[in-house]
Amino acid sequence: MMFQKILVPLDGSSEAEGILPYVSRIAVGLEASVVLLSVMDRDGLGMSGSQRSTLFARAELEVRNRLHNASHRLRGRAVRTEEVVVTGRAEEEVTAVAERLGCDLIAMSTHGRSVLGKGILGSVTDRVIHTATVPMLTVAQDKTRTYRGQDMLATQVIVPLDGSRLAESALPYVRDLAGKLSWQVALVRVVRPMRFLWVGDFTSGMSEDHDLLESEAKDYLRTVAESLREDGLAVEWQVLFGHPTTTILDLVRKIPHNIVALSTQGRSGFRRWFIGSLAETLVRSSGASVLMVPSSERIEQAVDNA
């Protein structure tokens, strides 16, 4: 089983808690437990001495009550939960708690603020995305508002591939999630159109090279799709043409009820499409749910720096 314990950072806002229906659906399908985390920042209270201590004690009680209520809702859906409150900087504590408790997925809303600190939007989410050594699921605020309290959250997982092994590192997670959550799989690869070179009054066409790239992309996706179908998954694939990031972004926006799964690093040989930048664009601009799988290189680097 890929995911056994899911960490969900909450900041006391209803926006941050909007991710809980997603987490509930995944946790039930995978039989995983959920750790609900709140990080309290003493310095963020802007006071000193006894006033800060009193305010902090009240805020901590409120945080624990809110976590308990969220935990109660999840348990009502047969999800095993754990509640954790720590003090410190949110962007540091999220990854530290995930490592300490053995969480193998971090699920965060991309919006949420509270009087306790900076919340989990902006720099905090960015930092976790760039430092986490376990997969991370982000859900946009608009989507959490749309599906709050509903069961139908995602029906299809879109997997952008560029032909590299790093990009393919998301596929084992796709196999597990799609199989257990009954998601359809949509594989996509983008071919950048060949530009024409003008030499005097002559046009040097590159149609043959373009056709070769398209043919290679189709063969590649067909092979990957056949491998996934052997596991009983419903798989479709398509080759698109254009700039990789904008083309994938347009596709994601057109398909409702989707989740995008991709490696946070990866590049192909010809045009060097960096999947890391695509992941960042999807999180910031697509409004989609995005599952990011850190490359083995990042994990090895984190181990070396520990």
C-alpha positions in Angstrom: 0.0 0.0 0.0 1.4 3.4 -1.0 -0.3 5.6 1.5 -0.9 4.5 5.1 -0.8 7.7 7.1 -1.9 11.1 5.7 -0.9 14.4 7.4 -3.4 17.3 7.1 -2.1 20.7 8.3 -5.0 22.9 9.5 -4.8 26.5 10.6 -8.3 27.0 12.2 -10.0 28.3 9.0 -12.9 26.7 7.2 -10.9 27.1 4.0 -8.2 24.9 5.2 -10.7 22.3 6.4 -12.3 22.2 3.0 -9.7 19.5 2.0 -11.2 17.1 4.5 -13.8 15.5 2.2 -10.9 14.7 -0.2 -8.8 13.3 2.6 -11.8 11.3 3.8 -12.4 9.7 0.4 -8.8 8.8 0.0 -8.3 7.5 3.5 -11.4 5.2 3.3 -10.4 3.9 -0.1 -6.8 3.2 1.0 -7.7 2.2 4.6 -5.2 4.9 5.7 -5.2 6.9 9.0 -5.2 10.7 9.2 -3.0 13.0 11.3 -4.6 16.4 11.8 -1.9 19.0 12.6 -2.1 22.6 13.8 1.1 24.7 14.2 0.9 27.6 16.7 3.3 30.5 16.3 3.9 32.4 19.6 5.8 35.2 17.9 2.8 35.7 15.5 0.6 36.8 18.4 2.4 40.2 18.5 2.4 40.4 22.3 4.8 39.8 25.2 4.7 38.7 28.8 1.6 37.5 30.6 -0.8 38.9 27.9 0.8 36.6 25.3 0.7 33.6 27.6 -3.0 34.2 28.4 -3.9 34.7 24.7 -1.8 31.7 23.7 -3.5 29.5 26.2 -6.9 30.5 24.9 -5.9 30.1 21.3 -4.5 26.6 22.0 -7.8 25.6 23.6 -9.6 26.8 20.5 -7.2 25.0 18.2 -7.6 21.8 20.0 -11.4 22.0 20.0 -11.4 22.7 16.3 -9.1 19.8 15.6 -11.3 17.6 17.8 -14.4 18.6 15.8 -12.6 17.9 12.5 -11.4 14.6 13.8 -15.0 13.7 14.9 -16.3 14.4 11.4 -13.7 12.1 9.9 -14.3 9.3 12.4 -18.0 9.5 11.5 -16.8 8.4 8.0 -14.8 5.5 9.5 -11.5 7.2 9.3 -8.9 6.6 12.0 -7.5 10.0 13.2 -4.8 11.5 15.4 -4.7 15.1 16.6 -1.4 16.9 17.0 -0.6 20.5 18.1 2.9 21.8 18.0 4.6 25.2 18.4 6.9 26.7 15.9 7.1 27.9 12.3 4.5 26.2 10.1 6.7 25.6 7.1 9.2 23.8 9.2 6.9 21.9 11.5 4.8 20.4 8.8 7.7 18.5 7.2 9.2 17.7 10.6 6.0 16.2 12.0 5.5 14.2 8.7 8.9 12.7 9.2 8.6 12.1 12.9 5.2 10.3 12.7 6.0 8.4 9.5 3.3 10.1 7.3 3.6 9.1 3.7 1.3 11.8 2.2 0.8 15.5 3.1 -2.5 17.0 2.1 -3.0 20.7 2.1 -5.5 23.3 1.0 -3.9 26.1 -1.0 -5.8 28.7 1.0 -6.3 29.4 4.7 -5.3 32.1 7.2 -5.9 32.5 10.9 -4.9 34.9 13.8 -2.4 32.2 14.9 0.1 33.0 12.1 0.6 33.0 8.4 -1.8 30.1 7.7 -1.0 27.5 5.1 -1.1 29.6 1.9 1.7 31.2 0.0 5.2 30.8 1.4 4.2 28.0 3.7 2.8 25.8 1.0 5.6 26.7 -1.3 8.2 25.7 1.2 6.5 22.4 1.9 6.2 21.7 -1.8 9.9 22.3 -2.3 11.2 20.5 0.8 8.8 17.5 1.4 10.3 14.1 0.9 6.9 12.4 0.7 4.1 13.0 -1.9 2.0 16.0 -1.4 -1.6 16.6 -2.4 -2.9 20.2 -2.8 -6.5 21.2 -3.3 -7.5 24.7 -4.4 -9.9 26.8 -2.4 -12.4 27.1 -5.2 -12.6 23.3 -5.4 -13.0 22.8 -1.7 -15.9 25.3 -1.7 -17.6 23.5 -4.6 -17.3 20.0 -3.1 -17.5 20.7 0.6 -19.8 18.1 2.2 -20.1 16.1 -1.1 -18.8 12.7 -1.9 -18.0 13.0 -5.6 -14.5 14.6 -5.6 -12.5 13.1 -8.4 -13.2 10.6 -11.2 -10.1 10.9 -13.3 -6.3 11.2 -12.7 -4.4 13.1 -15.4 -0.7 12.0 -15.7 1.6 14.3 -17.7 4.6 12.4 -19.0 7.7 13.6 -20.9 9.3 10.3 -21.5 11.8 10.4 -18.6 12.1 8.0 -15.7 11.8 10.8 -13.3 8.4 11.7 -14.7 7.4 8.1 -14.6 8.0 8.0 -10.8 4.4 9.1 -10.3 3.0 6.0 -12.0 3.2 3.6 -9.0 1.1 6.0 -7.0 -1.3 6.3 -9.9 -1.6 2.5 -10.1 -2.5 2.3 -6.4 -4.9 5.2 -6.2 -6.7 4.6 -9.5 -7.1 0.9 -8.6 -8.5 1.5 -5.1 -10.5 4.6 -5.8 -11.9 3.6 -9.2 -10.3 6.6 -11.0 -9.9 6.6 -14.8 -6.3 7.3 -15.9 -5.6 9.9 -18.6 -2.0 9.9 -19.9 -0.8 12.9 -21.8 2.4 14.0 -23.6 3.0 17.3 -25.2 4.9 17.7 -28.5 6.2 21.2 -29.1 5.5 22.1 -32.8 8.6 22.4 -35.0 9.3 26.0 -36.1 10.0 26.8 -39.7 13.4 28.2 -40.6 13.4 30.9 -43.3 16.5 31.0 -45.5 16.2 33.7 -48.1 13.1 32.9 -50.3 13.1 29.3 -49.1 11.3 27.6 -46.2 13.2 24.8 -44.6 10.4 22.6 -43.3 10.8 20.2 -40.4 7.7 18.2 -40.9 9.5 14.9 -41.0 11.2 15.6 -37.7 7.8 16.7 -36.3 6.1 13.5 -37.5 8.9 11.4 -35.9 8.4 13.1 -32.5 4.7 12.6 -32.7 5.1 9.0 -33.6 7.6 8.4 -30.8 5.2 10.1 -28.3 2.3 7.9 -29.4 4.3 4.7 -29.2 5.6 5.7 -25.7 2.1 6.5 -24.3 0.6 3.4 -25.9 3.2 1.2 -24.1 2.6 2.9 -20.7 -1.1 2.6 -21.2 -0.9 -1.1 -21.9 1.2 -1.7 -18.8 -1.4 0.1 -16.6 -4.3 -1.8 -18.3 -2.6 -5.1 -17.2 -3.6 -4.0 -13.7 -7.2 -3.7 -14.7 -7.2 0.1 -14.9 -9.3 2.1 -17.4 -6.7 4.1 -19.3 -6.8 6.6 -22.2 -4.0 8.6 -23.7 -3.4 11.5 -26.0 -0.6 13.5 -27.6 -1.1 17.2 -27.6 0.8 20.0 -29.4 2.0 23.3 -28.0 3.9 24.7 -25.1 4.0 21.9 -22.5 2.9 24.0 -19.5 0.2 26.1 -21.1 -1.2 23.1 -23.0 -1.5 20.9 -19.9 -3.0 23.8 -18.0 -5.7 24.2 -20.7 -6.4 20.5 -20.6 -6.8 20.4 -16.9 -9.2 23.3 -16.9 -11.4 21.7 -19.4 -11.8 18.4 -17.6 -14.0 18.5 -14.4 -13.5 16.2 -11.4 -9.9 15.6 -12.0 -6.7 15.2 -10.1 -3.3 15.7 -11.7 -0.4 13.4 -10.6 3.1 14.1 -11.6 6.7 14.0 -10.4 8.1 17.3 -9.1 11.2 16.8 -11.2 11.8 15.4 -14.7 13.0 16.4 -18.1 13.0 15.0 -21.6 15.9 14.9 -23.9 14.8 17.1 -26.9 13.1 20.2 -25.5 13.9 19.7 -21.9 10.5 20.1 -20.4 10.9 20.6 -16.6 8.0 19.0 -14.9 8.9 20.8 -11.7 7.8 24.1 -13.2 4.6 22.5 -14.5 3.7 21.3 -11.0 4.2 24.8 -9.6 2.0 26.3 -12.3 -0.8 23.7 -11.8 -0.8 24.4 -8.0 -0.9 28.2 -8.5 -3.2 28.6 -11.5 -5.2 25.5 -12.6 -7.6 25.2 -9.7 -7.1 21.4 -9.9 -6.2 19.0 -7.2 -2.5 18.1 -7.7 -0.6 15.1 -6.4 3.2 15.8 -6.5 5.6 12.9 -6.1 9.2 14.0 -5.1 11.9 12.5 -7.2 14.4 10.0 -5.7 17.1 12.6 -6.2 15.4 15.0 -3.8 14.9 12.3 -1.2 18.5 11.3 -1.4 19.6 14.9 -1.1 17.4 15.3 2.0 19.0 12.2 3.6 22.5 13.5 2.9 21.6 16.9 4.4 20.1 15.3 7.6 
